[in-house]
Amino acid sequence: MMVLDAIIQILSWVFILGGSVFVIIGAFGALRFPDFWSRLHAVSITDSAGVILLIVGMGLQSGATLITVKLLIIGIFLFITGPTATHAVANAALVTGLRPPEAKGLVGAEPEPIIPKDEQKDMNND
């Protein structure tokens, strides 16, 4: 039984340290990358990976208890809301006119401006 406890302890700390490394890498990416889009990508990817690893490690630390169930619920919530928030921020940036840089030879279509219908009628009448 002691060997199994030692293996669980080692695995949990590997997961916790791995999640911490992902979160720290994401923080450095937010500081070091040159533009908004690459910073957003770095933070969103490392945040999701870091949260999953941290919650698995904490779940192994707590054992088969109610705490583990609560950690899983928190993990599911963060796993859904993290990418959703990233998408909302990216969409808001794109709608306001912040375009990602394009490589040579790649030309994307411009997004349609969001104009209320009554303003569209006024523009058509002029």
PyRosetta script that sets phi, psi and omega in degrees:
from pyrosetta import init, pose_from_sequence

init()
pose = pose_from_sequence("MMVLDAIIQILSWVFILGGSVFVIIGAFGALRFPDFWSRLHAVSITDSAGVILLIVGMGLQSGATLITVKLLIIGIFLFITGPTATHAVANAALVTGLRPPEAKGLVGAEPEPIIPKDEQKDMNND")
pose.set_psi(1, -34.6)
pose.set_omega(1, -179.7)
pose.set_phi(2, -67.3)
pose.set_psi(2, -33.4)
pose.set_omega(2, 179.4)
pose.set_phi(3, -67.0)
pose.set_psi(3, -41.8)
pose.set_omega(3, 178.2)
pose.set_phi(4, -63.4)
pose.set_psi(4, -41.3)
pose.set_omega(4, 176.7)
pose.set_phi(5, -62.8)
pose.set_psi(5, -39.7)
pose.set_omega(5, 178.8)
pose.set_phi(6, -65.7)
pose.set_psi(6, -40.0)
pose.set_omega(6, 179.1)
pose.set_phi(7, -65.8)
pose.set_psi(7, -42.1)
pose.set_omega(7, 178.9)
pose.set_phi(8, -64.3)
pose.set_psi(8, -41.2)
pose.set_omega(8, 177.4)
pose.set_phi(9, -61.9)
pose.set_psi(9, -44.5)
pose.set_omega(9, -179.6)
pose.set_phi(10, -64.6)
pose.set_psi(10, -45.7)
pose.set_omega(10, 179.2)
pose.set_phi(11, -61.7)
pose.set_psi(11, -42.5)
pose.set_omega(11, -178.9)
pose.set_phi(12, -63.3)
pose.set_psi(12, -41.2)
pose.set_omega(12, 179.6)
pose.set_phi(13, -71.2)
pose.set_psi(13, -30.5)
pose.set_omega(13, 174.5)
pose.set_phi(14, -64.0)
pose.set_psi(14, -44.2)
pose.set_omega(14, 178.5)
pose.set_phi(15, -65.3)
pose.set_psi(15, -43.2)
pose.set_omega(15, -179.0)
pose.set_phi(16, -65.2)
pose.set_psi(16, -45.1)
pose.set_omega(16, 178.5)
pose.set_phi(17, -66.5)
pose.set_psi(17, -37.8)
pose.set_omega(17, 177.1)
pose.set_phi(18, -63.7)
pose.set_psi(18, -42.9)
pose.set_omega(18, 176.8)
pose.set_phi(19, -64.0)
pose.set_psi(19, -39.1)
pose.set_omega(19, 178.2)
pose.set_phi(20, -64.4)
pose.set_psi(20, -39.1)
pose.set_omega(20, 178.1)
pose.set_phi(21, -62.8)
pose.set_psi(21, -43.7)
pose.set_omega(21, 178.7)
pose.set_phi(22, -60.8)
pose.set_psi(22, -43.3)
pose.set_omega(22, -179.0)
pose.set_phi(23, -65.4)
pose.set_psi(23, -40.9)
pose.set_omega(23, 178.9)
pose.set_phi(24, -66.7)
pose.set_psi(24, -40.6)
pose.set_omega(24, 176.8)
pose.set_phi(25, -61.9)
pose.set_psi(25, -40.7)
pose.set_omega(25, 177.3)
pose.set_phi(26, -62.8)
pose.set_psi(26, -38.1)
pose.set_omega(26, 178.3)
pose.set_phi(27, -66.0)
pose.set_psi(27, -42.3)
pose.set_omega(27, 176.6)
pose.set_phi(28, -64.8)
pose.set_psi(28, -37.4)
pose.set_omega(28, 177.1)
pose.set_phi(29, -62.6)
pose.set_psi(29, -38.1)
pose.set_omega(29, 178.4)
pose.set_phi(30, -66.4)
pose.set_psi(30, -31.0)
pose.set_omega(30, 179.9)
pose.set_phi(31, -84.4)
pose.set_psi(31, -33.8)
pose.set_omega(31, -168.7)
pose.set_phi(32, -99.2)
pose.set_psi(32, -25.2)
pose.set_omega(32, -176.4)
pose.set_phi(33, -70.7)
pose.set_psi(33, 152.5)
pose.set_omega(33, -168.6)
pose.set_phi(34, -78.4)
pose.set_psi(34, -32.0)
pose.set_omega(34, -174.0)
pose.set_phi(35, -132.6)
pose.set_psi(35, 172.4)
pose.set_omega(35, -175.8)
pose.set_phi(36, -58.7)
pose.set_psi(36, -44.2)
pose.set_omega(36, -172.7)
pose.set_phi(37, -67.7)
pose.set_psi(37, -42.7)
pose.set_omega(37, 179.3)
pose.set_phi(38, -70.7)
pose.set_psi(38, -34.5)
pose.set_omega(38, 175.9)
pose.set_phi(39, -64.6)
pose.set_psi(39, -43.6)
pose.set_omega(39, 179.5)
pose.set_phi(40, -62.2)
pose.set_psi(40, -41.3)
pose.set_omega(40, 179.6)
pose.set_phi(41, -64.7)
pose.set_psi(41, -46.0)
pose.set_omega(41, -178.7)
pose.set_phi(42, -61.6)
pose.set_psi(42, -45.6)
pose.set_omega(42, -177.1)
pose.set_phi(43, -69.5)
pose.set_psi(43, -40.3)
pose.set_omega(43, -176.2)
pose.set_phi(44, -69.3)
pose.set_psi(44, -40.9)
pose.set_omega(44, -178.9)
pose.set_phi(45, -69.0)
pose.set_psi(45, -48.2)
pose.set_omega(45, -177.0)
pose.set_phi(46, -70.5)
pose.set_psi(46, -29.1)
pose.set_omega(46, 178.2)
pose.set_phi(47, -66.1)
pose.set_psi(47, -45.3)
pose.set_omega(47, 179.9)
pose.set_phi(48, -63.6)
pose.set_psi(48, -46.5)
pose.set_omega(48, -179.4)
pose.set_phi(49, -65.6)
pose.set_psi(49, -42.3)
pose.set_omega(49, -179.5)
pose.set_phi(50, -63.7)
pose.set_psi(50, -42.0)
pose.set_omega(50, -179.5)
pose.set_phi(51, -64.9)
pose.set_psi(51, -42.9)
pose.set_omega(51, -179.8)
pose.set_phi(52, -61.3)
pose.set_psi(52, -47.9)
pose.set_omega(52, -178.5)
pose.set_phi(53, -65.6)
pose.set_psi(53, -40.7)
pose.set_omega(53, 179.4)
pose.set_phi(54, -63.5)
pose.set_psi(54, -42.5)
pose.set_omega(54, -178.5)
pose.set_phi(55, -69.2)
pose.set_psi(55, -37.8)
pose.set_omega(55, 176.0)
pose.set_phi(56, -63.1)
pose.set_psi(56, -43.7)
pose.set_omega(56, 179.0)
pose.set_phi(57, -63.5)
pose.set_psi(57, -42.7)
pose.set_omega(57, 178.6)
pose.set_phi(58, -68.3)
pose.set_psi(58, -34.5)
pose.set_omega(58, 176.6)
pose.set_phi(59, -64.3)
pose.set_psi(59, -39.4)
pose.set_omega(59, 176.1)
pose.set_phi(60, -67.1)
pose.set_psi(60, -35.3)
pose.set_omega(60, 178.3)
pose.set_phi(61, -65.4)
pose.set_psi(61, -39.6)
pose.set_omega(61, -174.5)
pose.set_phi(62, -81.8)
pose.set_psi(62, -17.8)
pose.set_omega(62, 179.4)
pose.set_phi(63, 79.9)
pose.set_psi(63, -165.0)
pose.set_omega(63, -177.8)
pose.set_phi(64, -88.0)
pose.set_psi(64, 78.2)
pose.set_omega(64, -178.8)
pose.set_phi(65, -131.6)
pose.set_psi(65, -179.3)
pose.set_omega(65, 176.5)
pose.set_phi(66, -65.2)
pose.set_psi(66, -27.7)
pose.set_omega(66, 178.4)
pose.set_phi(67, -61.5)
pose.set_psi(67, -40.1)
pose.set_omega(67, 178.8)
pose.set_phi(68, -63.8)
pose.set_psi(68, -40.1)
pose.set_omega(68, 177.8)
pose.set_phi(69, -63.1)
pose.set_psi(69, -43.2)
pose.set_omega(69, 178.3)
pose.set_phi(70, -64.1)
pose.set_psi(70, -39.5)
pose.set_omega(70, 177.1)
pose.set_phi(71, -62.9)
pose.set_psi(71, -39.7)
pose.set_omega(71, 177.6)
pose.set_phi(72, -65.1)
pose.set_psi(72, -39.3)
pose.set_omega(72, 177.5)
pose.set_phi(73, -64.6)
pose.set_psi(73, -43.5)
pose.set_omega(73, 176.9)
pose.set_phi(74, -62.8)
pose.set_psi(74, -41.8)
pose.set_omega(74, 179.4)
pose.set_phi(75, -62.3)
pose.set_psi(75, -42.7)
pose.set_omega(75, 177.8)
pose.set_phi(76, -63.5)
pose.set_psi(76, -43.1)
pose.set_omega(76, 178.6)
pose.set_phi(77, -60.2)
pose.set_psi(77, -47.9)
pose.set_omega(77, -179.9)
pose.set_phi(78, -67.4)
pose.set_psi(78, -34.6)
pose.set_omega(78, 179.6)
pose.set_phi(79, -66.3)
pose.set_psi(79, -29.1)
pose.set_omega(79, 178.2)
pose.set_phi(80, -86.2)
pose.set_psi(80, -44.4)
pose.set_omega(80, -173.8)
pose.set_phi(81, -77.5)
pose.set_psi(81, -27.6)
pose.set_omega(81, -179.5)
pose.set_phi(82, -61.3)
pose.set_psi(82, -57.7)
pose.set_omega(82, 177.8)
pose.set_phi(83, -63.9)
pose.set_psi(83, -32.3)
pose.set_omega(83, 178.2)
pose.set_phi(84, -65.2)
pose.set_psi(84, -43.4)
pose.set_omega(84, 178.1)
pose.set_phi(85, -65.5)
pose.set_psi(85, -40.2)
pose.set_omega(85, 177.9)
pose.set_phi(86, -62.3)
pose.set_psi(86, -42.6)
pose.set_omega(86, 178.2)
pose.set_phi(87, -63.6)
pose.set_psi(87, -41.2)
pose.set_omega(87, -179.7)
pose.set_phi(88, -64.3)
pose.set_psi(88, -41.5)
pose.set_omega(88, 179.1)
pose.set_phi(89, -66.4)
pose.set_psi(89, -43.5)
pose.set_omega(89, 179.2)
pose.set_phi(90, -64.7)
pose.set_psi(90, -40.6)
pose.set_omega(90, 179.3)
pose.set_phi(91, -65.9)
pose.set_psi(91, -41.2)
pose.set_omega(91, 178.3)
pose.set_phi(92, -63.1)
pose.set_psi(92, -40.4)
pose.set_omega(92, 178.8)
pose.set_phi(93, -65.7)
pose.set_psi(93, -40.5)
pose.set_omega(93, -179.5)
pose.set_phi(94, -67.7)
pose.set_psi(94, -41.0)
pose.set_omega(94, -179.0)
pose.set_phi(95, -66.6)
pose.set_psi(95, -35.5)
pose.set_omega(95, 179.7)
pose.set_phi(96, -77.9)
pose.set_psi(96, -4.1)
pose.set_omega(96, 173.5)
pose.set_phi(97, 109.9)
pose.set_psi(97, 0.4)
pose.set_omega(97, 178.4)
pose.set_phi(98, -82.1)
pose.set_psi(98, 107.3)
pose.set_omega(98, -176.5)
pose.set_phi(99, -98.9)
pose.set_psi(99, 143.8)
pose.set_omega(99, 174.7)
pose.set_phi(100, -68.5)
pose.set_psi(100, 148.8)
pose.set_omega(100, 177.9)
pose.set_phi(101, -66.0)
pose.set_psi(101, 143.2)
pose.set_omega(101, -179.1)
pose.set_phi(102, -107.9)
pose.set_psi(102, 142.3)
pose.set_omega(102, 178.5)
pose.set_phi(103, -76.2)
pose.set_psi(103, 166.9)
pose.set_omega(103, 178.9)
pose.set_phi(104, -57.4)
pose.set_psi(104, 133.5)
pose.set_omega(104, 176.3)
pose.set_phi(105, 83.2)
pose.set_psi(105, -9.7)
pose.set_omega(105, 179.0)
pose.set_phi(106, -102.0)
pose.set_psi(106, 119.9)
pose.set_omega(106, 179.8)
pose.set_phi(107, -126.8)
pose.set_psi(107, 118.9)
pose.set_omega(107, 179.9)
pose.set_phi(108, -95.9)
pose.set_psi(108, 161.6)
pose.set_omega(108, 177.9)
pose.set_phi(109, -75.6)
pose.set_psi(109, 142.7)
pose.set_omega(109, 177.5)
pose.set_phi(110, -72.8)
pose.set_psi(110, 139.0)
pose.set_omega(110, 177.4)
pose.set_phi(111, -69.9)
pose.set_psi(111, 148.3)
pose.set_omega(111, 178.5)
pose.set_phi(112, -70.4)
pose.set_psi(112, 135.2)
pose.set_omega(112, 178.5)
pose.set_phi(113, -70.4)
pose.set_psi(113, 147.8)
pose.set_omega(113, 178.4)
pose.set_phi(114, -92.0)
pose.set_psi(114, 108.7)
pose.set_omega(114, -178.9)
pose.set_phi(115, -124.8)
pose.set_psi(115, 130.3)
pose.set_omega(115, 177.0)
pose.set_phi(116, -58.4)
pose.set_psi(116, 151.8)
pose.set_omega(116, -174.8)
pose.set_phi(117, -61.7)
pose.set_psi(117, -36.4)
pose.set_omega(117, -179.7)
pose.set_phi(118, -68.8)
pose.set_psi(118, -31.6)
pose.set_omega(118, 175.5)
pose.set_phi(119, -72.2)
pose.set_psi(119, -33.3)
pose.set_omega(119, 177.0)
pose.set_phi(120, -63.9)
pose.set_psi(120, -40.0)
pose.set_omega(120, 178.7)
pose.set_phi(121, -64.4)
pose.set_psi(121, -41.3)
pose.set_omega(121, 177.7)
pose.set_phi(122, -63.2)
pose.set_psi(122, -37.1)
pose.set_omega(122, -179.6)
pose.set_phi(123, -70.1)
pose.set_psi(123, -36.2)
pose.set_omega(123, 179.3)
pose.set_phi(124, -71.5)
pose.set_psi(124, -30.9)
pose.set_omega(124, -178.7)
pose.set_phi(125, -76.3)
pose.set_psi(125, -24.4)
pose.set_omega(125, -177.8)
pose.set_phi(126, -74.4)
pose.dump_pdb("model.pdb")
